[in-house]
Amino acid sequence: MEHVIKLLGTGELGSTYAEEDARKDVRFVRGGTKGVDKRIVEGVIEVLKEAGVVPVDLGSDEAVERVAGIVIGS
């Protein structure tokens, strides 16, 4: 998990989420995201793109593949 938190800020996973924010706001789902509607994930990705967390030029399918399993907490 530590490795992934650090990667979130590098852009390698398709996001640039600050490490400090990741530590307090990101929850990792073990075992995948079975049952999650792809349209919901795509909607979340669009919000993350607008927020500058996910690059806007990242394709939808690639973004879903990279971001699935990472849940932003409240």
PDB file of N, CA, C, O and CB in Angstrom:
ATOM      1  N   MET A   1       0.807  -1.175   0.000  1.00  0.00           N
ATOM      2  CA  MET A   1       0.000   0.000   0.000  1.00  0.00           C
ATOM      3  C   MET A   1       0.863   1.258   0.000  1.00  0.00           C
ATOM      4  O   MET A   1       0.526   2.219  -0.692  1.00  0.00           O
ATOM      5  CB  MET A   1      -0.925  -0.012   1.182  1.00  0.00           C
ATOM      6  N   GLU A   2       1.946   1.286   0.737  1.00  0.00           N
ATOM      7  CA  GLU A   2       2.837   2.444   0.774  1.00  0.00           C
ATOM      8  C   GLU A   2       3.353   2.777  -0.620  1.00  0.00           C
ATOM      9  O   GLU A   2       3.422   3.942  -1.013  1.00  0.00           O
ATOM     10  CB  GLU A   2       4.012   2.186   1.725  1.00  0.00           C
ATOM     11  N   HIS A   3       3.710   1.745  -1.348  1.00  0.00           N
ATOM     12  CA  HIS A   3       4.224   1.941  -2.704  1.00  0.00           C
ATOM     13  C   HIS A   3       3.165   2.595  -3.594  1.00  0.00           C
ATOM     14  O   HIS A   3       3.479   3.494  -4.374  1.00  0.00           O
ATOM     15  CB  HIS A   3       4.675   0.595  -3.312  1.00  0.00           C
ATOM     16  N   VAL A   4       1.935   2.155  -3.481  1.00  0.00           N
ATOM     17  CA  VAL A   4       0.849   2.703  -4.300  1.00  0.00           C
ATOM     18  C   VAL A   4       0.576   4.154  -3.917  1.00  0.00           C
ATOM     19  O   VAL A   4       0.337   4.982  -4.796  1.00  0.00           O
ATOM     20  CB  VAL A   4      -0.434   1.858  -4.144  1.00  0.00           C
ATOM     21  N   ILE A   5       0.604   4.475  -2.641  1.00  0.00           N
ATOM     22  CA  ILE A   5       0.383   5.856  -2.205  1.00  0.00           C
ATOM     23  C   ILE A   5       1.417   6.769  -2.837  1.00  0.00           C
ATOM     24  O   ILE A   5       1.080   7.858  -3.303  1.00  0.00           O
ATOM     25  CB  ILE A   5       0.439   5.964  -0.666  1.00  0.00           C
ATOM     26  N   LYS A   6       2.658   6.344  -2.859  1.00  0.00           N
ATOM     27  CA  LYS A   6       3.710   7.149  -3.484  1.00  0.00           C
ATOM     28  C   LYS A   6       3.491   7.253  -4.993  1.00  0.00           C
ATOM     29  O   LYS A   6       3.722   8.311  -5.577  1.00  0.00           O
ATOM     30  CB  LYS A   6       5.096   6.545  -3.189  1.00  0.00           C
ATOM     31  N   LEU A   7       3.048   6.167  -5.629  1.00  0.00           N
ATOM     32  CA  LEU A   7       2.803   6.183  -7.073  1.00  0.00           C
ATOM     33  C   LEU A   7       1.672   7.120  -7.467  1.00  0.00           C
ATOM     34  O   LEU A   7       1.678   7.662  -8.572  1.00  0.00           O
ATOM     35  CB  LEU A   7       2.491   4.789  -7.558  1.00  0.00           C
ATOM     36  N   LEU A   8       0.709   7.319  -6.585  1.00  0.00           N
ATOM     37  CA  LEU A   8      -0.425   8.190  -6.904  1.00  0.00           C
ATOM     38  C   LEU A   8       0.035   9.594  -7.285  1.00  0.00           C
ATOM     39  O   LEU A   8      -0.608  10.251  -8.104  1.00  0.00           O
ATOM     40  CB  LEU A   8      -1.385   8.262  -5.718  1.00  0.00           C
ATOM     41  N   GLY A   9       1.113  10.053  -6.715  1.00  0.00           N
ATOM     42  CA  GLY A   9       1.604  11.392  -7.000  1.00  0.00           C
ATOM     43  C   GLY A   9       2.515  11.488  -8.207  1.00  0.00           C
ATOM     44  O   GLY A   9       2.844  12.591  -8.641  1.00  0.00           O
ATOM     45  N   THR A  10       2.931  10.354  -8.762  1.00  0.00           N
ATOM     46  CA  THR A  10       3.880  10.379  -9.866  1.00  0.00           C
ATOM     47  C   THR A  10       3.225  10.480 -11.233  1.00  0.00           C
ATOM     48  O   THR A  10       3.879  10.859 -12.204  1.00  0.00           O
ATOM     49  CB  THR A  10       4.729   9.162  -9.820  1.00  0.00           C
ATOM     50  N   GLY A  11       1.945  10.147 -11.322  1.00  0.00           N
ATOM     51  CA  GLY A  11       1.279  10.111 -12.617  1.00  0.00           C
ATOM     52  C   GLY A  11       1.343   8.741 -13.266  1.00  0.00           C
ATOM     53  O   GLY A  11       0.655   8.497 -14.257  1.00  0.00           O
ATOM     54  N   GLU A  12       2.153   7.847 -12.727  1.00  0.00           N
ATOM     55  CA  GLU A  12       2.316   6.506 -13.305  1.00  0.00           C
ATOM     56  C   GLU A  12       1.013   5.713 -13.293  1.00  0.00           C
ATOM     57  O   GLU A  12       0.786   4.887 -14.177  1.00  0.00           O
ATOM     58  CB  GLU A  12       3.390   5.735 -12.546  1.00  0.00           C
ATOM     59  N   LEU A  13       0.163   5.952 -12.313  1.00  0.00           N
ATOM     60  CA  LEU A  13      -1.119   5.256 -12.229  1.00  0.00           C
ATOM     61  C   LEU A  13      -2.232   6.050 -12.890  1.00  0.00           C
ATOM     62  O   LEU A  13      -3.405   5.691 -12.781  1.00  0.00           O
ATOM     63  CB  LEU A  13      -1.475   4.979 -10.780  1.00  0.00           C
ATOM     64  N   GLY A  14      -1.875   7.111 -13.563  1.00  0.00           N
ATOM     65  CA  GLY A  14      -2.873   7.922 -14.243  1.00  0.00           C
ATOM     66  C   GLY A  14      -3.476   8.995 -13.361  1.00  0.00           C
ATOM     67  O   GLY A  14      -4.527   9.546 -13.686  1.00  0.00           O
ATOM     68  N   SER A  15      -2.822   9.301 -12.246  1.00  0.00           N
ATOM     69  CA  SER A  15      -3.318  10.370 -11.379  1.00  0.00           C
ATOM     70  C   SER A  15      -2.141  11.122 -10.777  1.00  0.00           C
ATOM     71  O   SER A  15      -1.009  10.638 -10.782  1.00  0.00           O
ATOM     72  CB  SER A  15      -4.231   9.801 -10.260  1.00  0.00           C
ATOM     73  N   THR A  16      -2.418  12.288 -10.270  1.00  0.00           N
ATOM     74  CA  THR A  16      -1.394  13.073  -9.576  1.00  0.00           C
ATOM     75  C   THR A  16      -1.936  13.511  -8.217  1.00  0.00           C
ATOM     76  O   THR A  16      -1.935  14.696  -7.884  1.00  0.00           O
ATOM     77  CB  THR A  16      -0.964  14.314 -10.426  1.00  0.00           C
ATOM     78  N   TYR A  17      -2.385  12.562  -7.464  1.00  0.00           N
ATOM     79  CA  TYR A  17      -2.956  12.799  -6.140  1.00  0.00           C
ATOM     80  C   TYR A  17      -1.809  12.966  -5.151  1.00  0.00           C
ATOM     81  O   TYR A  17      -0.958  12.082  -5.047  1.00  0.00           O
ATOM     82  CB  TYR A  17      -3.909  11.629  -5.710  1.00  0.00           C
ATOM     83  N   ALA A  18      -1.768  14.060  -4.436  1.00  0.00           N
ATOM     84  CA  ALA A  18      -0.682  14.330  -3.502  1.00  0.00           C
ATOM     85  C   ALA A  18      -0.576  13.238  -2.439  1.00  0.00           C
ATOM     86  O   ALA A  18      -1.585  12.726  -1.953  1.00  0.00           O
ATOM     87  CB  ALA A  18      -0.883  15.688  -2.840  1.00  0.00           C
ATOM     88  N   GLU A  19       0.664  12.892  -2.087  1.00  0.00           N
ATOM     89  CA  GLU A  19       0.882  11.819  -1.113  1.00  0.00           C
ATOM     90  C   GLU A  19       0.183  12.122   0.216  1.00  0.00           C
ATOM     91  O   GLU A  19      -0.418  11.230   0.815  1.00  0.00           O
ATOM     92  CB  GLU A  19       2.385  11.612  -0.880  1.00  0.00           C
ATOM     93  N   GLU A  20       0.258  13.356   0.672  1.00  0.00           N
ATOM     94  CA  GLU A  20      -0.392  13.735   1.941  1.00  0.00           C
ATOM     95  C   GLU A  20      -1.906  13.517   1.860  1.00  0.00           C
ATOM     96  O   GLU A  20      -2.517  13.000   2.795  1.00  0.00           O
ATOM     97  CB  GLU A  20      -0.086  15.219   2.289  1.00  0.00           C
ATOM     98  N   ASP A  21      -2.504  13.917   0.729  1.00  0.00           N
ATOM     99  CA  ASP A  21      -3.941  13.715   0.552  1.00  0.00           C
ATOM    100  C   ASP A  21      -4.273  12.236   0.445  1.00  0.00           C
ATOM    101  O   ASP A  21      -5.283  11.783   0.984  1.00  0.00           O
ATOM    102  CB  ASP A  21      -4.438  14.455  -0.692  1.00  0.00           C
ATOM    103  N   ALA A  22      -3.436  11.488  -0.240  1.00  0.00           N
ATOM    104  CA  ALA A  22      -3.675  10.050  -0.394  1.00  0.00           C
ATOM    105  C   ALA A  22      -3.698   9.361   0.962  1.00  0.00           C
ATOM    106  O   ALA A  22      -4.510   8.467   1.200  1.00  0.00           O
ATOM    107  CB  ALA A  22      -2.599   9.414  -1.292  1.00  0.00           C
ATOM    108  N   ARG A  23      -2.821   9.773   1.833  1.00  0.00           N
ATOM    109  CA  ARG A  23      -2.760   9.141   3.157  1.00  0.00           C
ATOM    110  C   ARG A  23      -4.037   9.362   3.964  1.00  0.00           C
ATOM    111  O   ARG A  23      -4.427   8.496   4.747  1.00  0.00           O
ATOM    112  CB  ARG A  23      -1.567   9.676   3.936  1.00  0.00           C
ATOM    113  N   LYS A  24      -4.696  10.514   3.783  1.00  0.00           N
ATOM    114  CA  LYS A  24      -5.886  10.773   4.593  1.00  0.00           C
ATOM    115  C   LYS A  24      -7.183  10.508   3.850  1.00  0.00           C
ATOM    116  O   LYS A  24      -8.210  10.281   4.489  1.00  0.00           O
ATOM    117  CB  LYS A  24      -5.873  12.190   5.075  1.00  0.00           C
ATOM    118  N   ASP A  25      -7.173  10.530   2.502  1.00  0.00           N
ATOM    119  CA  ASP A  25      -8.420  10.471   1.740  1.00  0.00           C
ATOM    120  C   ASP A  25      -8.636   9.212   0.905  1.00  0.00           C
ATOM    121  O   ASP A  25      -9.754   8.975   0.448  1.00  0.00           O
ATOM    122  CB  ASP A  25      -8.483  11.629   0.853  1.00  0.00           C
ATOM    123  N   VAL A  26      -7.619   8.414   0.695  1.00  0.00           N
ATOM    124  CA  VAL A  26      -7.751   7.274  -0.213  1.00  0.00           C
ATOM    125  C   VAL A  26      -7.859   5.983   0.577  1.00  0.00           C
ATOM    126  O   VAL A  26      -7.077   5.710   1.488  1.00  0.00           O
ATOM    127  CB  VAL A  26      -6.559   7.206  -1.183  1.00  0.00           C
ATOM    128  N   ARG A  27      -8.857   5.199   0.196  1.00  0.00           N
ATOM    129  CA  ARG A  27      -9.067   3.883   0.786  1.00  0.00           C
ATOM    130  C   ARG A  27      -8.870   2.862  -0.320  1.00  0.00           C
ATOM    131  O   ARG A  27      -9.383   3.047  -1.423  1.00  0.00           O
ATOM    132  CB  ARG A  27     -10.492   3.755   1.444  1.00  0.00           C
ATOM    133  N   PHE A  28      -8.146   1.797  -0.053  1.00  0.00           N
ATOM    134  CA  PHE A  28      -7.886   0.778  -1.054  1.00  0.00           C
ATOM    135  C   PHE A  28      -8.823  -0.400  -0.852  1.00  0.00           C
ATOM    136  O   PHE A  28      -8.993  -0.897   0.261  1.00  0.00           O
ATOM    137  CB  PHE A  28      -6.423   0.318  -0.997  1.00  0.00           C
ATOM    138  N   VAL A  29      -9.423  -0.832  -1.938  1.00  0.00           N
ATOM    139  CA  VAL A  29     -10.370  -1.938  -1.909  1.00  0.00           C
ATOM    140  C   VAL A  29      -9.616  -3.219  -2.230  1.00  0.00           C
ATOM    141  O   VAL A  29      -8.998  -3.331  -3.288  1.00  0.00           O
ATOM    142  CB  VAL A  29     -11.544  -1.708  -2.911  1.00  0.00           C
ATOM    143  N   ARG A  30      -9.663  -4.157  -1.346  1.00  0.00           N
ATOM    144  CA  ARG A  30      -9.008  -5.449  -1.597  1.00  0.00           C
ATOM    145  C   ARG A  30      -9.989  -6.358  -2.332  1.00  0.00           C
ATOM    146  O   ARG A  30     -11.181  -6.377  -2.027  1.00  0.00           O
ATOM    147  CB  ARG A  30      -8.525  -6.115  -0.256  1.00  0.00           C
ATOM    148  N   GLY A  31      -9.480  -7.101  -3.292  1.00  0.00           N
ATOM    149  CA  GLY A  31     -10.320  -8.048  -4.000  1.00  0.00           C
ATOM    150  C   GLY A  31     -11.063  -7.454  -5.182  1.00  0.00           C
ATOM    151  O   GLY A  31     -11.969  -8.092  -5.719  1.00  0.00           O
ATOM    152  N   GLY A  32     -10.700  -6.245  -5.601  1.00  0.00           N
ATOM    153  CA  GLY A  32     -11.298  -5.668  -6.798  1.00  0.00           C
ATOM    154  C   GLY A  32     -12.576  -4.897  -6.531  1.00  0.00           C
ATOM    155  O   GLY A  32     -12.950  -4.640  -5.387  1.00  0.00           O
ATOM    156  N   THR A  33     -13.223  -4.542  -7.609  1.00  0.00           N
ATOM    157  CA  THR A  33     -14.425  -3.714  -7.528  1.00  0.00           C
ATOM    158  C   THR A  33     -15.599  -4.427  -8.178  1.00  0.00           C
ATOM    159  O   THR A  33     -16.336  -3.822  -8.957  1.00  0.00           O
ATOM    160  CB  THR A  33     -14.192  -2.348  -8.198  1.00  0.00           C
ATOM    161  N   LYS A  34     -15.780  -5.681  -7.873  1.00  0.00           N
ATOM    162  CA  LYS A  34     -16.880  -6.456  -8.447  1.00  0.00           C
ATOM    163  C   LYS A  34     -18.217  -5.802  -8.135  1.00  0.00           C
ATOM    164  O   LYS A  34     -18.474  -5.374  -7.010  1.00  0.00           O
ATOM    165  CB  LYS A  34     -16.860  -7.897  -7.919  1.00  0.00           C
ATOM    166  N   GLY A  35     -19.049  -5.737  -9.145  1.00  0.00           N
ATOM    167  CA  GLY A  35     -20.376  -5.201  -8.954  1.00  0.00           C
ATOM    168  C   GLY A  35     -20.500  -3.699  -9.134  1.00  0.00           C
ATOM    169  O   GLY A  35     -21.606  -3.161  -9.067  1.00  0.00           O
ATOM    170  N   VAL A  36     -19.386  -3.010  -9.362  1.00  0.00           N
ATOM    171  CA  VAL A  36     -19.437  -1.570  -9.576  1.00  0.00           C
ATOM    172  C   VAL A  36     -19.794  -1.312 -11.035  1.00  0.00           C
ATOM    173  O   VAL A  36     -19.159  -1.851 -11.942  1.00  0.00           O
ATOM    174  CB  VAL A  36     -18.082  -0.893  -9.200  1.00  0.00           C
ATOM    175  N   ASP A  37     -20.804  -0.491 -11.253  1.00  0.00           N
ATOM    176  CA  ASP A  37     -21.235  -0.134 -12.604  1.00  0.00           C
ATOM    177  C   ASP A  37     -20.147   0.696 -13.275  1.00  0.00           C
ATOM    178  O   ASP A  37     -19.718   1.716 -12.736  1.00  0.00           O
ATOM    179  CB  ASP A  37     -22.581   0.644 -12.573  1.00  0.00           C
ATOM    180  N   LYS A  38     -19.709   0.265 -14.437  1.00  0.00           N
ATOM    181  CA  LYS A  38     -18.637   0.950 -15.158  1.00  0.00           C
ATOM    182  C   LYS A  38     -18.983   2.419 -15.416  1.00  0.00           C
ATOM    183  O   LYS A  38     -18.094   3.271 -15.411  1.00  0.00           O
ATOM    184  CB  LYS A  38     -18.355   0.239 -16.485  1.00  0.00           C
ATOM    185  N   ARG A  39     -20.258   2.722 -15.639  1.00  0.00           N
ATOM    186  CA  ARG A  39     -20.666   4.115 -15.888  1.00  0.00           C
ATOM    187  C   ARG A  39     -20.417   4.992 -14.662  1.00  0.00           C
ATOM    188  O   ARG A  39     -20.072   6.166 -14.794  1.00  0.00           O
ATOM    189  CB  ARG A  39     -22.153   4.177 -16.282  1.00  0.00           C
ATOM    190  N   ILE A  40     -20.590   4.427 -13.488  1.00  0.00           N
ATOM    191  CA  ILE A  40     -20.323   5.182 -12.256  1.00  0.00           C
ATOM    192  C   ILE A  40     -18.832   5.473 -12.141  1.00  0.00           C
ATOM    193  O   ILE A  40     -18.433   6.592 -11.819  1.00  0.00           O
ATOM    194  CB  ILE A  40     -20.819   4.401 -11.009  1.00  0.00           C
ATOM    195  N   VAL A  41     -18.013   4.458 -12.406  1.00  0.00           N
ATOM    196  CA  VAL A  41     -16.564   4.644 -12.355  1.00  0.00           C
ATOM    197  C   VAL A  41     -16.146   5.689 -13.384  1.00  0.00           C
ATOM    198  O   VAL A  41     -15.308   6.541 -13.087  1.00  0.00           O
ATOM    199  CB  VAL A  41     -15.824   3.303 -12.608  1.00  0.00           C
ATOM    200  N   GLU A  42     -16.710   5.640 -14.581  1.00  0.00           N
ATOM    201  CA  GLU A  42     -16.383   6.621 -15.613  1.00  0.00           C
ATOM    202  C   GLU A  42     -16.774   8.032 -15.167  1.00  0.00           C
ATOM    203  O   GLU A  42     -16.052   8.992 -15.438  1.00  0.00           O
ATOM    204  CB  GLU A  42     -17.091   6.265 -16.933  1.00  0.00           C
ATOM    205  N   GLY A  43     -17.911   8.157 -14.487  1.00  0.00           N
ATOM    206  CA  GLY A  43     -18.330   9.457 -13.960  1.00  0.00           C
ATOM    207  C   GLY A  43     -17.354   9.993 -12.927  1.00  0.00           C
ATOM    208  O   GLY A  43     -17.023  11.179 -12.929  1.00  0.00           O
ATOM    209  N   VAL A  44     -16.897   9.120 -12.053  1.00  0.00           N
ATOM    210  CA  VAL A  44     -15.909   9.510 -11.040  1.00  0.00           C
ATOM    211  C   VAL A  44     -14.621   9.948 -11.723  1.00  0.00           C
ATOM    212  O   VAL A  44     -14.004  10.936 -11.325  1.00  0.00           O
ATOM    213  CB  VAL A  44     -15.630   8.340 -10.056  1.00  0.00           C
ATOM    214  N   ILE A  45     -14.221   9.211 -12.749  1.00  0.00           N
ATOM    215  CA  ILE A  45     -12.993   9.559 -13.478  1.00  0.00           C
ATOM    216  C   ILE A  45     -13.128  10.930 -14.136  1.00  0.00           C
ATOM    217  O   ILE A  45     -12.171  11.705 -14.145  1.00  0.00           O
ATOM    218  CB  ILE A  45     -12.671   8.488 -14.544  1.00  0.00           C
ATOM    219  N   GLU A  46     -14.287  11.235 -14.678  1.00  0.00           N
ATOM    220  CA  GLU A  46     -14.493  12.553 -15.287  1.00  0.00           C
ATOM    221  C   GLU A  46     -14.335  13.654 -14.243  1.00  0.00           C
ATOM    222  O   GLU A  46     -13.745  14.697 -14.527  1.00  0.00           O
ATOM    223  CB  GLU A  46     -15.888  12.637 -15.943  1.00  0.00           C
ATOM    224  N   VAL A  47     -14.854  13.431 -13.043  1.00  0.00           N
ATOM    225  CA  VAL A  47     -14.695  14.411 -11.957  1.00  0.00           C
ATOM    226  C   VAL A  47     -13.215  14.543 -11.596  1.00  0.00           C
ATOM    227  O   VAL A  47     -12.720  15.653 -11.398  1.00  0.00           O
ATOM    228  CB  VAL A  47     -15.528  13.992 -10.703  1.00  0.00           C
ATOM    229  N   LEU A  48     -12.510  13.417 -11.511  1.00  0.00           N
ATOM    230  CA  LEU A  48     -11.087  13.449 -11.189  1.00  0.00           C
ATOM    231  C   LEU A  48     -10.290  14.160 -12.281  1.00  0.00           C
ATOM    232  O   LEU A  48      -9.304  14.837 -11.989  1.00  0.00           O
ATOM    233  CB  LEU A  48     -10.556  12.028 -10.991  1.00  0.00           C
ATOM    234  N   LYS A  49     -10.713  14.011 -13.539  1.00  0.00           N
ATOM    235  CA  LYS A  49     -10.051  14.734 -14.638  1.00  0.00           C
ATOM    236  C   LYS A  49     -10.252  16.232 -14.476  1.00  0.00           C
ATOM    237  O   LYS A  49      -9.308  17.008 -14.623  1.00  0.00           O
ATOM    238  CB  LYS A  49     -10.594  14.269 -16.012  1.00  0.00           C
ATOM    239  N   GLU A  50     -11.466  16.636 -14.179  1.00  0.00           N
ATOM    240  CA  GLU A  50     -11.761  18.061 -13.990  1.00  0.00           C
ATOM    241  C   GLU A  50     -11.000  18.631 -12.802  1.00  0.00           C
ATOM    242  O   GLU A  50     -10.630  19.806 -12.804  1.00  0.00           O
ATOM    243  CB  GLU A  50     -13.263  18.274 -13.795  1.00  0.00           C
ATOM    244  N   ALA A  51     -10.766  17.809 -11.797  1.00  0.00           N
ATOM    245  CA  ALA A  51     -10.039  18.247 -10.608  1.00  0.00           C
ATOM    246  C   ALA A  51      -8.529  18.224 -10.816  1.00  0.00           C
ATOM    247  O   ALA A  51      -7.777  18.674  -9.952  1.00  0.00           O
ATOM    248  CB  ALA A  51     -10.404  17.374  -9.426  1.00  0.00           C
ATOM    249  N   GLY A  52      -8.082  17.702 -11.958  1.00  0.00           N
ATOM    250  CA  GLY A  52      -6.651  17.647 -12.239  1.00  0.00           C
ATOM    251  C   GLY A  52      -5.934  16.487 -11.595  1.00  0.00           C
ATOM    252  O   GLY A  52      -4.704  16.460 -11.552  1.00  0.00           O
ATOM    253  N   VAL A  53      -6.693  15.521 -11.088  1.00  0.00           N
ATOM    254  CA  VAL A  53      -6.099  14.345 -10.447  1.00  0.00           C
ATOM    255  C   VAL A  53      -5.735  13.291 -11.482  1.00  0.00           C
ATOM    256  O   VAL A  53      -4.725  12.601 -11.341  1.00  0.00           O
ATOM    257  CB  VAL A  53      -7.060  13.753  -9.408  1.00  0.00           C
ATOM    258  N   VAL A  54      -6.551  13.165 -12.519  1.00  0.00           N
ATOM    259  CA  VAL A  54      -6.318  12.218 -13.618  1.00  0.00           C
ATOM    260  C   VAL A  54      -6.112  13.047 -14.888  1.00  0.00           C
ATOM    261  O   VAL A  54      -6.875  13.978 -15.146  1.00  0.00           O
ATOM    262  CB  VAL A  54      -7.529  11.191 -13.782  1.00  0.00           C
ATOM    263  N   PRO A  55      -5.078  12.716 -15.688  1.00  0.00           N
ATOM    264  CA  PRO A  55      -4.832  13.478 -16.915  1.00  0.00           C
ATOM    265  C   PRO A  55      -6.045  13.461 -17.854  1.00  0.00           C
ATOM    266  O   PRO A  55      -6.643  12.408 -18.075  1.00  0.00           O
ATOM    267  CB  PRO A  55      -3.608  12.919 -17.640  1.00  0.00           C
ATOM    268  N   VAL A  56      -6.405  14.623 -18.405  1.00  0.00           N
ATOM    269  CA  VAL A  56      -7.583  14.723 -19.270  1.00  0.00           C
ATOM    270  C   VAL A  56      -7.414  13.947 -20.574  1.00  0.00           C
ATOM    271  O   VAL A  56      -8.406  13.555 -21.189  1.00  0.00           O
ATOM    272  CB  VAL A  56      -7.876  16.179 -19.579  1.00  0.00           C
ATOM    273  N   ASP A  57      -6.184  13.722 -20.999  1.00  0.00           N
ATOM    274  CA  ASP A  57      -5.960  13.010 -22.257  1.00  0.00           C
ATOM    275  C   ASP A  57      -5.940  11.487 -22.094  1.00  0.00           C
ATOM    276  O   ASP A  57      -5.744  10.765 -23.072  1.00  0.00           O
ATOM    277  CB  ASP A  57      -4.660  13.466 -22.870  1.00  0.00           C
ATOM    278  N   LEU A  58      -6.139  11.000 -20.877  1.00  0.00           N
ATOM    279  CA  LEU A  58      -6.165   9.562 -20.621  1.00  0.00           C
ATOM    280  C   LEU A  58      -7.502   9.007 -21.097  1.00  0.00           C
ATOM    281  O   LEU A  58      -8.556   9.494 -20.688  1.00  0.00           O
ATOM    282  CB  LEU A  58      -5.940   9.252 -19.106  1.00  0.00           C
ATOM    283  N   GLY A  59      -7.468   8.001 -21.952  1.00  0.00           N
ATOM    284  CA  GLY A  59      -8.687   7.399 -22.478  1.00  0.00           C
ATOM    285  C   GLY A  59      -9.539   6.767 -21.390  1.00  0.00           C
ATOM    286  O   GLY A  59      -9.026   6.359 -20.348  1.00  0.00           O
ATOM    287  N   SER A  60     -10.833   6.686 -21.633  1.00  0.00           N
ATOM    288  CA  SER A  60     -11.779   6.190 -20.635  1.00  0.00           C
ATOM    289  C   SER A  60     -11.444   4.779 -20.172  1.00  0.00           C
ATOM    290  O   SER A  60     -11.378   4.525 -18.969  1.00  0.00           O
ATOM    291  CB  SER A  60     -13.185   6.221 -21.195  1.00  0.00           C
ATOM    292  N   ASP A  61     -11.230   3.853 -21.111  1.00  0.00           N
ATOM    293  CA  ASP A  61     -10.961   2.464 -20.727  1.00  0.00           C
ATOM    294  C   ASP A  61      -9.659   2.351 -19.933  1.00  0.00           C
ATOM    295  O   ASP A  61      -9.595   1.629 -18.939  1.00  0.00           O
ATOM    296  CB  ASP A  61     -10.893   1.569 -21.974  1.00  0.00           C
ATOM    297  N   GLU A  62      -8.630   3.064 -20.373  1.00  0.00           N
ATOM    298  CA  GLU A  62      -7.348   3.021 -19.665  1.00  0.00           C
ATOM    299  C   GLU A  62      -7.490   3.630 -18.268  1.00  0.00           C
ATOM    300  O   GLU A  62      -6.930   3.113 -17.301  1.00  0.00           O
ATOM    301  CB  GLU A  62      -6.255   3.769 -20.469  1.00  0.00           C
ATOM    302  N   ALA A  63      -8.240   4.728 -18.169  1.00  0.00           N
ATOM    303  CA  ALA A  63      -8.452   5.367 -16.866  1.00  0.00           C
ATOM    304  C   ALA A  63      -9.193   4.430 -15.922  1.00  0.00           C
ATOM    305  O   ALA A  63      -8.827   4.311 -14.753  1.00  0.00           O
ATOM    306  CB  ALA A  63      -9.235   6.681 -17.029  1.00  0.00           C
ATOM    307  N   VAL A  64     -10.230   3.765 -16.418  1.00  0.00           N
ATOM    308  CA  VAL A  64     -10.981   2.815 -15.581  1.00  0.00           C
ATOM    309  C   VAL A  64     -10.052   1.713 -15.099  1.00  0.00           C
ATOM    310  O   VAL A  64     -10.094   1.336 -13.928  1.00  0.00           O
ATOM    311  CB  VAL A  64     -12.181   2.207 -16.364  1.00  0.00           C
ATOM    312  N   GLU A  65      -9.219   1.196 -15.983  1.00  0.00           N
ATOM    313  CA  GLU A  65      -8.307   0.118 -15.624  1.00  0.00           C
ATOM    314  C   GLU A  65      -7.312   0.574 -14.555  1.00  0.00           C
ATOM    315  O   GLU A  65      -7.015  -0.170 -13.621  1.00  0.00           O
ATOM    316  CB  GLU A  65      -7.560  -0.381 -16.864  1.00  0.00           C
ATOM    317  N   ARG A  66      -6.803   1.788 -14.695  1.00  0.00           N
ATOM    318  CA  ARG A  66      -5.808   2.297 -13.743  1.00  0.00           C
ATOM    319  C   ARG A  66      -6.411   2.718 -12.414  1.00  0.00           C
ATOM    320  O   ARG A  66      -5.791   2.532 -11.367  1.00  0.00           O
ATOM    321  CB  ARG A  66      -5.077   3.464 -14.343  1.00  0.00           C
ATOM    322  N   VAL A  67      -7.612   3.283 -12.442  1.00  0.00           N
ATOM    323  CA  VAL A  67      -8.191   3.864 -11.233  1.00  0.00           C
ATOM    324  C   VAL A  67      -9.057   2.875 -10.468  1.00  0.00           C
ATOM    325  O   VAL A  67      -9.225   3.039  -9.260  1.00  0.00           O
ATOM    326  CB  VAL A  67      -9.008   5.080 -11.587  1.00  0.00           C
ATOM    327  N   ALA A  68      -9.612   1.860 -11.110  1.00  0.00           N
ATOM    328  CA  ALA A  68     -10.477   0.891 -10.428  1.00  0.00           C
ATOM    329  C   ALA A  68      -9.738   0.282  -9.247  1.00  0.00           C
ATOM    330  O   ALA A  68      -8.578  -0.117  -9.355  1.00  0.00           O
ATOM    331  CB  ALA A  68     -10.943  -0.220 -11.403  1.00  0.00           C
ATOM    332  N   GLY A  69     -10.429   0.221  -8.125  1.00  0.00           N
ATOM    333  CA  GLY A  69      -9.836  -0.322  -6.906  1.00  0.00           C
ATOM    334  C   GLY A  69      -9.361   0.762  -5.959  1.00  0.00           C
ATOM    335  O   GLY A  69      -9.060   0.483  -4.798  1.00  0.00           O
ATOM    336  N   ILE A  70      -9.289   2.001  -6.440  1.00  0.00           N
ATOM    337  CA  ILE A  70      -8.918   3.116  -5.572  1.00  0.00           C
ATOM    338  C   ILE A  70     -10.190   3.901  -5.305  1.00  0.00           C
ATOM    339  O   ILE A  70     -10.828   4.386  -6.240  1.00  0.00           O
ATOM    340  CB  ILE A  70      -7.797   4.027  -6.220  1.00  0.00           C
ATOM    341  N   VAL A  71     -10.558   4.027  -4.062  1.00  0.00           N
ATOM    342  CA  VAL A  71     -11.793   4.716  -3.703  1.00  0.00           C
ATOM    343  C   VAL A  71     -11.416   5.954  -2.899  1.00  0.00           C
ATOM    344  O   VAL A  71     -10.714   5.868  -1.892  1.00  0.00           O
ATOM    345  CB  VAL A  71     -12.764   3.781  -2.892  1.00  0.00           C
ATOM    346  N   ILE A  72     -11.894   7.101  -3.358  1.00  0.00           N
ATOM    347  CA  ILE A  72     -11.619   8.342  -2.643  1.00  0.00           C
ATOM    348  C   ILE A  72     -12.601   8.441  -1.482  1.00  0.00           C
ATOM    349  O   ILE A  72     -13.815   8.383  -1.682  1.00  0.00           O
ATOM    350  CB  ILE A  72     -11.729   9.590  -3.590  1.00  0.00           C
ATOM    351  N   GLY A  73     -12.076   8.588  -0.275  1.00  0.00           N
ATOM    352  CA  GLY A  73     -12.917   8.675   0.918  1.00  0.00           C
ATOM    353  C   GLY A  73     -13.411  10.084   1.150  1.00  0.00           C
ATOM    354  O   GLY A  73     -12.979  11.029   0.489  1.00  0.00           O
ATOM    355  N   SER A  74     -14.307  10.211   2.081  1.00  0.00           N
ATOM    356  CA  SER A  74     -14.819  11.559   2.386  1.00  0.00           C
ATOM    357  C   SER A  74     -14.125  12.116   3.606  1.00  0.00           C
ATOM    358  O   SER A  74     -14.416  13.237   4.024  1.00  0.00           O
ATOM    359  CB  SER A  74     -16.345  11.535   2.611  1.00  0.00           C
TER     360      SER A  74
END
